[in-house]
């Protein structure tokens, strides 16, 4: 089955840019989606189809996908961005949704 | 506003069954696929099952296939998950999620708050 690999944690200073990667075999050929989950809350979709933003998601949150790595980028990070972030793809070979293991973003 | 409210969670003994429900509102329920996703306490997200708008296609994660059954009642705007043969590894928050369209391959874009299932003797 298809495997998505994320770093366990990423730390960034306020005002700086955070990059969270999601690795997978030829992931660039798939559509990647990203969720943000804060403690005690349900996940919220922040990026879909690699780089599209749902309404209400700020422009400083962006996504890209190429080769074997997809990346979620959050610029001008603030304390409100502290959360777990999950990437997700549809694996058409198995008809399964697949999640990455999640990355905890810490704002220093 | 899309609202998804799960219910039916609780403490259950290993080997027993439990049925989860999800009440949907704020959108045309029978125009969208629906999903169940779970999260063990302190762990990551695991997709469990999905069902198309008309129940024509149903898919399961390998970890639950043969034990769990997803279903929906479009007349009642409700989604269900029948869970049989529960084990401790099924202990998790179970989230109901709405797809972006009729097919299960379209991204879940709204989630409920979840209901906790604890499997323990």
Interface residues (C-beta under 8 A of the other chain):
Chain A: X1 X31 X33 X35 X37 X41 X42 X43 X44 X45 X48 X49 X54 X84 X86 X88 X90 X92 X95 X96 X97 X98 X99 X100 X101 X102
Chain B: X35 X37 X44 X45 X46 X47 X50 X59 X61 X62 X95 X100 X104 X105 X107 X108 X109 X110 X111 X112 X113 X114
